Amino acid sequence: MLSGLLGKLPPSARRAVLHASGRFAPWEPGFDFTPPALRDGETAAPPDFVGIGAQKAGTTWWYSLLASHPAVTSRPEIHKERHFFTRFGTDTFSQADVVAYHGWFPRSEGTIAGEWTPDYLSCPWVAPLLARAAPDVRLLVLLRDPIDRFTSGVAHQIANGSKPTADVLSDAINRGFYRRHLSWWMRHFARDRLLVLQYELCAKDPGGQLARTYRFLGLDHDFRPPELRERRSATTRPLFASRDLVDRLRQVYAEDVADLMDCWPELDRSLWSTFDGALRA
């Protein structure tokens, strides 16, 4: 009942009500990072997998499919985005923080657990800290045409009350330099610890790409969630995405996209049609 009423409020009013009752999202100042209490039969351990990006690329959808696997523990009251490392851009990261991070991954016997925080990909301090906290973790990244990701990200910010300031736009553009960011992550994790997925391909072939994801995580890849279905990949861009803006963003991202496709040839070039003619054959 309460959640239904909150859903009808504008984002700013909804946040005010939640904050007044002491409820904060993991990405908001005021969130309590004390690990949740273990339930009977649960143990805490480093995450088995961590999704690191990208924002507005279907990560909530894909995480929900992972969480539906019977061999994955995902408590519904624990948000899939932990944002645990966000505050350590300048703060000291201690062994106590490593232990606290592990506490956020309760799991029952014989199952695995993980998180998916899309901000991690473009935050340069996260990779070395995660390598300390969970050196054996498997990394997942779900990428989307960077121009579609940019326009969707900015539209999301505007819908949540933000103004399209220079800082907001700069951050949104920076998130789309996937190859640049992944190069940094690969300095801290071996390539075989990283699975790069393409949102458009997941939308087109969810069964095949989900089986690939399960296999990467060592799970039974024959399992199919009952809610699994083809997802229409949105291609309509917001009204502010003028032809001039798209052309400028294409120039900004062309080299990075070409490098990305060279490094991960399993990505389907044809699904990012904006860059036709800009990618090396």
VOPAGU-2260 file (C-alpha; in pm, 1 decimal, decimal comma):
REM VOPAGU-2260
SITE   aa  ch    i         X         Y         Z
SITE  MET   A    0       0,0       0,0       0,0
SITE  LEU   A    1     269,0     249,8     106,5
SITE  SER   A    2     496,1     159,2    -186,3
SITE  GLY   A    3     204,2     216,9    -423,4
SITE  LEU   A    4     141,5     562,6    -281,0
SITE  LEU   A    5     511,1     650,3    -292,2
SITE  GLY   A    6     524,9     548,0    -655,5
SITE  LYS   A    7     270,9     817,4    -740,9
SITE  LEU   A    8     483,7    1095,8    -591,8
SITE  PRO   A    9     738,2    1299,3    -791,1
SITE  PRO   A   10    1095,7    1168,8    -735,8
SITE  SER   A   11    1197,6    1457,8    -509,1
SITE  ALA   A   12     889,3    1418,6    -286,6
SITE  ARG   A   13     933,1    1040,2    -274,1
SITE  ARG   A   14    1294,0    1079,5    -162,2
SITE  ALA   A   15    1193,2    1331,6     104,3
SITE  VAL   A   16     937,8    1089,2     252,9
SITE  LEU   A   17    1186,2     801,5     253,4
SITE  HIS   A   18    1464,8    1011,2     404,2
SITE  ALA   A   19    1234,3    1140,4     677,1
SITE  SER   A   20    1176,1     779,3     780,6
SITE  GLY   A   21    1550,8     704,2     773,5
SITE  ARG   A   22    1545,2     507,6     448,7
SITE  PHE   A   23    1827,0     582,2     205,9
SITE  ALA   A   24    1937,0     412,0    -113,7
SITE  PRO   A   25    2295,6     274,9    -121,3
SITE  TRP   A   26    2405,7     559,4    -351,6
SITE  GLU   A   27    2270,8     831,2    -122,1
SITE  PRO   A   28    2451,5    1004,5     165,9
SITE  GLY   A   29    2309,0     870,0     488,3
SITE  PHE   A   30    2296,1     504,9     386,4
SITE  ASP   A   31    2415,2     268,3     660,6
SITE  PHE   A   32    2681,4      31,5     524,8
SITE  THR   A   33    2664,8    -198,2     827,6
SITE  PRO   A   34    2627,3    -550,6     680,7
SITE  PRO   A   35    2286,9    -718,8     717,2
SITE  ALA   A   36    2237,2    -985,2     982,8
SITE  LEU   A   37    2283,5   -1342,8     870,2
SITE  ARG   A   38    1982,2   -1571,9     870,3
SITE  ASP   A   39    1982,2   -1933,3     981,2
SITE  GLY   A   40    2193,7   -2142,9     747,2
SITE  GLU   A   41    2360,7   -1844,8     581,3
SITE  THR   A   42    2727,7   -1756,2     565,1
SITE  ALA   A   43    2898,5   -1442,3     435,8
SITE  ALA   A   44    3187,1   -1447,8     190,3
SITE  PRO   A   45    3342,6   -1237,7     -85,5
SITE  PRO   A   46    3111,4   -1192,4    -384,8
SITE  ASP   A   47    3134,5   -1458,0    -654,2
SITE  PHE   A   48    3041,1   -1207,0    -922,5
SITE  VAL   A   49    3021,8    -830,1    -953,2
SITE  GLY   A   50    2854,8    -645,1   -1237,7
SITE  ILE   A   51    3046,3    -324,6   -1299,9
SITE  GLY   A   52    2844,5    -150,9   -1572,7
SITE  ALA   A   53    2702,7      10,5   -1761,8
SITE  GLN   A   54    2438,0     248,7   -1635,6
SITE  LYS   A   55    2113,6     242,7   -1842,6
SITE  ALA   A   56    2217,7     -75,8   -2023,1
SITE  GLY   A   57    1964,2    -321,5   -1883,3
SITE  THR   A   58    2160,3    -424,7   -1575,1
SITE  THR   A   59    1856,2    -443,9   -1345,0
SITE  TRP   A   60    1683,6    -673,4   -1593,9
SITE  TRP   A   61    1990,4    -894,9   -1634,0
SITE  TYR   A   62    2061,0    -912,1   -1260,7
SITE  SER   A   63    1701,2   -1020,8   -1196,6
SITE  LEU   A   64    1752,8   -1309,9   -1439,3
SITE  LEU   A   65    2072,3   -1407,0   -1258,4
SITE  ALA   A   66    1899,6   -1383,4    -921,1
SITE  SER   A   67    1622,3   -1615,5   -1040,0
SITE  HIS   A   68    1869,8   -1903,7   -1073,9
SITE  PRO   A   69    1821,1   -2156,7    -791,3
SITE  ALA   A   70    2195,6   -2160,4    -725,6
SITE  VAL   A   71    2210,4   -1782,4    -664,2
SITE  THR   A   72    2122,4   -1622,8    -329,8
SITE  SER   A   73    1972,2   -1276,2    -364,5
SITE  ARG   A   74    1779,8   -1141,6     -67,2
SITE  PRO   A   75    1506,4    -908,4    -197,9
SITE  GLU   A   76    1566,2    -646,0      70,7
SITE  ILE   A   77    1932,0    -605,0     -34,3
SITE  HIS   A   78    1959,5    -380,9    -340,0
SITE  LYS   A   79    2148,5    -522,7    -637,5
SITE  GLU   A   80    2354,7    -199,6    -641,1
SITE  ARG   A   81    2573,2    -202,4    -329,9
SITE  HIS   A   82    2779,2     111,1    -412,7
SITE  PHE   A   83    3011,3       0,2    -134,1
SITE  PHE   A   84    3328,1     142,7    -291,5
SITE  THR   A   85    3186,2     477,5    -402,0
SITE  ARG   A   86    3287,7     657,4     -81,5
SITE  PHE   A   87    3648,6     537,5     -97,4
SITE  GLY   A   88    3754,6     775,8    -372,0
SITE  THR   A   89    3930,7     973,0     -98,5
SITE  ASP   A   90    3863,1     774,4     221,8
SITE  THR   A   91    4105,0     511,1     353,4
SITE  PHE   A   92    4011,8     151,3     266,1
SITE  SER   A   93    4103,7     -80,5     552,7
SITE  GLN   A   94    4092,2    -453,7     623,4
SITE  ALA   A   95    3783,3    -387,4     834,7
SITE  ASP   A   96    3617,5    -247,7     523,0
SITE  VAL   A   97    3709,4    -564,9     332,8
SITE  VAL   A   98    3536,7    -773,0     601,2
SITE  ALA   A   99    3234,5    -541,0     599,1
SITE  TYR   A  100    3206,5    -573,5     221,3
SITE  HIS   A  101    3202,6    -953,3     247,2
SITE  GLY   A  102    2915,6    -920,6     493,8
SITE  TRP   A  103    2692,9    -784,5     218,5
SITE  PHE   A  104    2691,9   -1123,0      42,8
SITE  PRO   A  105    2502,1   -1369,5     260,6
SITE  ARG   A  106    2433,3   -1698,8      90,0
SITE  SER   A  107    2286,6   -2036,7     172,2
SITE  GLU   A  108    2497,4   -2349,4     133,6
SITE  GLY   A  109    2578,4   -2443,9    -223,7
SITE  THR   A  110    2484,1   -2108,5    -375,5
SITE  ILE   A  111    2671,6   -1802,8    -499,3
SITE  ALA   A  112    2603,9   -1432,8    -445,1
SITE  GLY   A  113    2701,7   -1105,4    -606,4
SITE  GLU   A  114    2604,9    -749,8    -689,4
SITE  TRP   A  115    2573,9    -518,0    -986,6
SITE  THR   A  116    2670,1    -152,9    -941,1
SITE  PRO   A  117    2683,7      17,6   -1285,0
SITE  ASP   A  118    2885,2     313,4   -1152,3
SITE  TYR   A  119    3186,9      93,2   -1082,2
SITE  LEU   A  120    3297,2      75,7   -1446,7
SITE  SER   A  121    3389,7     443,4   -1473,5
SITE  CYS   A  122    3515,8     494,8   -1115,1
SITE  PRO   A  123    3893,1     436,7   -1139,2
SITE  TRP   A  124    3949,3     370,9    -768,5
SITE  VAL   A  125    3708,1      75,9    -756,0
SITE  ALA   A  126    3909,7    -177,3    -958,8
SITE  PRO   A  127    4215,8    -194,9    -728,5
SITE  LEU   A  128    3997,2    -194,6    -415,8
SITE  LEU   A  129    3775,2    -473,4    -547,2
SITE  ALA   A  130    4088,2    -669,4    -641,9
SITE  ARG   A  131    4192,3    -646,4    -275,1
SITE  ALA   A  132    3851,1    -735,6    -138,0
SITE  ALA   A  133    3759,9   -1013,7    -383,6
SITE  PRO   A  134    4060,8   -1120,9    -593,0
SITE  ASP   A  135    3880,3   -1426,8    -733,8
SITE  VAL   A  136    3560,3   -1248,5    -832,0
SITE  ARG   A  137    3413,6   -1282,0   -1181,4
SITE  LEU   A  138    3321,0    -953,4   -1345,6
SITE  LEU   A  139    3019,5    -885,4   -1566,3
SITE  VAL   A  140    2971,2    -581,7   -1786,3
SITE  LEU   A  141    2665,6    -511,0   -1999,0
SITE  LEU   A  142    2725,5    -247,2   -2266,4
SITE  ARG   A  143    2485,2     -49,7   -2482,5
SITE  ASP   A  144    2537,4     170,9   -2787,2
SITE  PRO   A  145    2712,8     461,3   -2608,6
SITE  ILE   A  146    2494,4     726,3   -2772,2
SITE  ASP   A  147    2175,4     548,7   -2667,0
SITE  ARG   A  148    2328,5     503,6   -2321,5
SITE  PHE   A  149    2410,9     873,8   -2302,7
SITE  THR   A  150    2065,5     995,5   -2407,1
SITE  SER   A  151    1891,2     745,7   -2178,9
SITE  GLY   A  152    2117,1     842,8   -1887,8
SITE  VAL   A  153    2056,0    1214,9   -1931,3
SITE  ALA   A  154    1680,1    1161,0   -1969,1
SITE  HIS   A  155    1687,2     959,6   -1646,1
SITE  GLN   A  156    1869,9    1239,8   -1464,9
SITE  ILE   A  157    1620,5    1499,6   -1588,3
SITE  ALA   A  158    1325,4    1279,6   -1484,4
SITE  ASN   A  159    1475,9    1261,6   -1135,2
SITE  GLY   A  160    1498,7    1637,1   -1103,3
SITE  SER   A  161    1856,3    1705,7   -1217,5
SITE  LYS   A  162    1939,9    1986,4   -1456,2
SITE  PRO   A  163    2147,9    1903,1   -1765,6
SITE  THR   A  164    2445,2    2101,0   -1636,3
SITE  ALA   A  165    2796,1    2073,2   -1778,1
SITE  ASP   A  166    2892,5    1837,6   -1492,6
SITE  VAL   A  167    2593,8    1609,0   -1557,1
SITE  LEU   A  168    2662,2    1598,0   -1931,2
SITE  SER   A  169    3036,1    1545,4   -1884,6
SITE  ASP   A  170    2972,9    1252,8   -1649,8
SITE  ALA   A  171    2720,2    1102,1   -1891,0
SITE  ILE   A  172    2965,3    1124,0   -2181,8
SITE  ASN   A  173    3252,4     979,9   -1977,1
SITE  ARG   A  174    3050,1     669,1   -1890,1
SITE  GLY   A  175    3040,3     572,6   -2258,8
SITE  PHE   A  176    3416,4     531,3   -2308,7
SITE  TYR   A  177    3390,2     157,3   -2250,7
SITE  ARG   A  178    3722,1      49,1   -2396,8
SITE  ARG   A  179    3910,8     310,5   -2197,4
SITE  HIS   A  180    3748,6     204,7   -1872,1
SITE  LEU   A  181    3786,3    -169,0   -1939,8
SITE  SER   A  182    4157,0    -120,7   -2013,3
SITE  TRP   A  183    4199,3       2,1   -1657,1
SITE  TRP   A  184    4000,9    -287,9   -1511,8
SITE  MET   A  185    4214,7    -534,3   -1707,0
SITE  ARG   A  186    4521,8    -402,4   -1526,6
SITE  HIS   A  187    4376,3    -545,8   -1205,8
SITE  PHE   A  188    4189,3    -854,8   -1328,7
SITE  ALA   A  189    4283,7   -1116,7   -1587,3
SITE  ARG   A  190    4080,9   -1102,5   -1905,1
SITE  ASP   A  191    3928,3   -1445,5   -1840,5
SITE  ARG   A  192    3766,0   -1302,9   -1524,4
SITE  LEU   A  193    3560,1   -1059,2   -1732,4
SITE  LEU   A  194    3248,5   -1129,6   -1941,2
SITE  VAL   A  195    3147,9    -849,6   -2178,7
SITE  LEU   A  196    2782,2    -858,6   -2283,7
SITE  GLN   A  197    2598,5    -640,3   -2532,3
SITE  TYR   A  198    2255,4    -513,5   -2430,7
SITE  GLU   A  199    2117,1    -519,9   -2783,2
SITE  LEU   A  200    2226,0    -882,3   -2828,6
SITE  CYS   A  201    2081,8    -980,5   -2488,7
SITE  ALA   A  202    1751,5    -821,3   -2592,0
SITE  LYS   A  203    1757,2   -1006,2   -2923,6
SITE  ASP   A  204    1872,5   -1346,1   -2790,2
SITE  PRO   A  205    1812,2   -1349,6   -2413,7
SITE  GLY   A  206    1819,6   -1728,7   -2387,5
SITE  GLY   A  207    2154,2   -1770,4   -2556,9
SITE  GLN   A  208    2319,5   -1480,1   -2377,6
SITE  LEU   A  209    2180,2   -1583,2   -2040,0
SITE  ALA   A  210    2311,4   -1937,7   -2088,1
SITE  ARG   A  211    2649,0   -1781,9   -2171,3
SITE  THR   A  212    2632,0   -1577,2   -1849,8
SITE  TYR   A  213    2536,1   -1876,8   -1635,7
SITE  ARG   A  214    2817,4   -2080,8   -1790,7
SITE  PHE   A  215    3068,8   -1805,7   -1711,8
SITE  LEU   A  216    2957,4   -1813,7   -1346,2
SITE  GLY   A  217    2978,6   -2192,2   -1324,7
SITE  LEU   A  218    2601,4   -2235,1   -1299,3
SITE  ASP   A  219    2371,2   -2484,7   -1468,4
SITE  HIS   A  220    2327,0   -2310,8   -1804,0
SITE  ASP   A  221    2022,6   -2518,1   -1900,8
SITE  PHE   A  222    1806,6   -2338,3   -1643,2
SITE  ARG   A  223    1553,0   -2097,5   -1795,0
SITE  PRO   A  224    1372,7   -1843,3   -1576,4
SITE  PRO   A  225     995,6   -1849,0   -1634,0
SITE  GLU   A  226    1000,8   -1474,3   -1706,6
SITE  LEU   A  227    1265,4   -1505,5   -1978,7
SITE  ARG   A  228    1149,0   -1353,2   -2305,3
SITE  GLU   A  229    1278,0   -1142,9   -2589,5
SITE  ARG   A  230    1307,4    -778,6   -2489,6
SITE  ARG   A  231    1247,8    -496,1   -2729,9
SITE  SER   A  232    1562,0    -285,6   -2742,7
SITE  ALA   A  233    1450,9      76,8   -2733,1
SITE  THR   A  234    1588,6     275,9   -3023,5
SITE  THR   A  235    1379,0     592,4   -2989,6
SITE  ARG   A  236    1595,4     873,1   -2856,0
SITE  PRO   A  237    1466,7    1161,8   -2643,4
SITE  LEU   A  238    1360,0    1481,2   -2815,3
SITE  PHE   A  239    1676,5    1661,5   -2706,0
SITE  ALA   A  240    1889,3    1415,2   -2907,8
SITE  SER   A  241    1910,1    1624,7   -3223,7
SITE  ARG   A  242    2083,2    1505,7   -3538,7
SITE  ASP   A  243    2365,7    1748,4   -3461,4
SITE  LEU   A  244    2411,7    1606,0   -3109,4
SITE  VAL   A  245    2412,1    1247,1   -3238,1
SITE  ASP   A  246    2672,3    1336,2   -3503,3
SITE  ARG   A  247    2895,7    1501,3   -3242,9
SITE  LEU   A  248    2866,7    1207,9   -3004,5
SITE  ARG   A  249    2944,5     969,9   -3289,5
SITE  GLN   A  250    3272,1    1156,5   -3345,6
SITE  VAL   A  251    3347,9    1154,5   -2972,9
SITE  TYR   A  252    3299,0     778,5   -2936,4
SITE  ALA   A  253    3404,4     641,5   -3276,6
SITE  GLU   A  254    3765,8     558,6   -3188,1
SITE  ASP   A  255    3678,5     405,5   -2851,9
SITE  VAL   A  256    3402,9     191,7   -3009,3
SITE  ALA   A  257    3638,8      73,8   -3283,8
SITE  ASP   A  258    3899,6     -27,1   -3024,8
SITE  LEU   A  259    3632,8    -202,1   -2818,7
SITE  MET   A  260    3512,2    -407,7   -3114,8
SITE  ASP   A  261    3870,8    -501,9   -3202,0
SITE  CYS   A  262    3934,8    -618,7   -2846,7
SITE  TRP   A  263    3605,2    -808,5   -2812,9
SITE  PRO   A  264    3521,0    -940,2   -3161,0
SITE  GLU   A  265    3224,1   -1133,5   -3019,8
SITE  LEU   A  266    3036,7    -802,2   -2997,8
SITE  ASP   A  267    2799,9    -748,0   -3291,7
SITE  ARG   A  268    2900,1    -433,0   -3480,3
SITE  SER   A  269    2573,5    -424,6   -3673,0
SITE  LEU   A  270    2373,6    -369,6   -3354,7
SITE  TRP   A  271    2535,3     -28,5   -3303,2
SITE  SER   A  272    2430,1     105,1   -3642,0
SITE  THR   A  273    2505,8     466,8   -3552,5
SITE  PHE   A  274    2872,4     381,0   -3599,8
SITE  ASP   A  275    2837,3     220,6   -3944,5
SITE  GLY   A  276    3136,1     326,6   -4150,7
SITE  ALA   A  277    3330,4     438,4   -3845,4
SITE  LEU   A  278    3437,7      91,3   -3734,5
SITE  ARG   A  279    3739,5     -87,6   -3870,7
SITE  ALA   A  280    3644,4    -397,1   -4067,6
